Amino acid sequence: MHREAILAAALIAVAVPLQAPQAASPQNAFTPEQLREDLAVLRGSLEEGHGGFYRYSTKVQMDLVFDRTAQAIAAPMTELEFYRLIAPVIAAVNDGHTGLMGSGELESYIRRQRVLLPFKLAFVAGTPYLHRNYSDHADLVMGGELLSINDNSMEEVVHTMLAALPSDGRVETSKYRRLESTNTFGDVYSRLFGITTRFELTYRSPNDGSVHSIAVDGVTAEELTRTFESRYAEVASAEQSRPPVELTYRDGIAVLTVRTFGGRSISSAGIDYPAFLQRTFEGLADRQARSLIIDVRNNGGGSDEYGKLLAAYLIPDTFDYYRYLEVNRDSFAFLEHTSMSNSDLPQDRFRANERGRYDFVGHPNLGPQQPLEPNFKGEVYILINGASFSATGEFTSVVHHHQRATFIGEECGAGYYGNTSGMMVMMALPNTRLRVRVPLVRYTMAVSEYEPFDRGLIPEHHVEPTIDDVLAGTDAVMDYALRLIQR
């Protein structure tokens, strides 16, 4: 889920302590006055610097969120308790690139604990199922519905997690896909429900529907990886060998899989992305292909230009990609809480605009974009899911706007109108040292009105795998697309 810098000049500043923090211990408590100061710094920084702060939540709504949070600070709290309090505040911004993490000391402490649930979960229609088993109970049959963890019902657990995880607008599919990561689920559970290294689970048997209980120890990330690679060796080998981009054929139908738009990931695999696309579409033209499936499920984004480059092979006429990129100001007072200063900003890229903000100019995706040849003239089917994010959401929105594809899968994990990212600054709160990623650049796509405005692209064909599909490794979405084309 990371966007690369929009140009070499774009900055991602890592916060460093600007004053001596308290001794490194998760048990340290901070006074209400210190916590309110941190909350006030957070509020001022987001209001000043976040390019899309009021994109999906109004000022009245965010003021109410901050005021209620301030009122909830009535006693000393540890850093982790304060994290738990403000995580829903960050989520209320409704921006998937805005992030919250603990101080270096807290993050190091959590990583050392065996806090990961030793199961991979699959969420089907919002219901959590046991998908893969990393516990000592190696013979436990997978596929059962998980009902509770340590006397917390999964309804309560999932509700609490969804309220604390950021996403674009009010897109929930992205949150469910994130929680299917064993590392993410265990990490978030411990942050929101307390550091947990022993799990009492209840689940419904996939065989007869009876309810059972089981106790398991948590695992570390290293233990999880070792178990995955040994117990699920075939799956692990397949995942490690998959190229970032590839063209294959299924039943004679071309399938272009783009697993990332990340330039580093693609180049490190020895692939020249522009040359790969050129060869791909030349080959499709030579074969006179009538249909093309483009699979961007689980593509968390990457290079802005790589998404536009793919769109240019599908859109036949000159088109606009971005309507504009803009920032709130040309200098920011909140940078005192980061390791950078206003002199580090690319001032030559800022231009005051009539909207009372500043255009961020010089991006190659701004202005008219030319179609690329050989432009594909056949039917295009694009597969998306909640993990299709950032630059991937930009690509899908523009292609959808130009009516150049039929979409299959589940709601895209990215907001239809764009995101806030580009220059992303990491700041540290002065007392607790909690860190917040503040994206500065608001991206607005050159697309027409779309309803609902605060959601991701809704596919024409909604297809969600069943738990049986997940367990069997059946790709129900791809199978549906192939049947649709063959009909």
Protein Blocks (a to p, Z undefined) as FASTA:
>chain_A
ZZcdfbfkbccdddddfbdcddddfkbccdfklmmmmmmmmmmmmmmmmmklmmmbcfkl
mmmmmmmmmmmmmbdcdfklmmmmmmmmmmmnopakbccdddfklmmmmmmpcfbccbdc
ddeehiacdfbdcbfblmbcghiacfbgghiafklmmmmmmmmpccehjafklmmmmmmp
mklmmmmmmmmnopafbdcdddddfklopacddddddddfklmmmmmmmmmmmlmmmmmm
pcfbdcddeehiacdddfbfcfklmmmnopafklmmmmmmmmmmmnopabdcddfehiab
jjfklmmmmmmmmmmbdcdfbfbdcdfbfbdfklmmmcbdfklpcfklpccdfkopacde
hiakgcjddddddddfbdcdddddfklghjlmmmmmmmmmnopacceddddfbdfkbcce
hjacddddfklopacdddfbdcdddddddddfkbccddfbdcdddfklmmnopafklmmm
mmmmmZZ
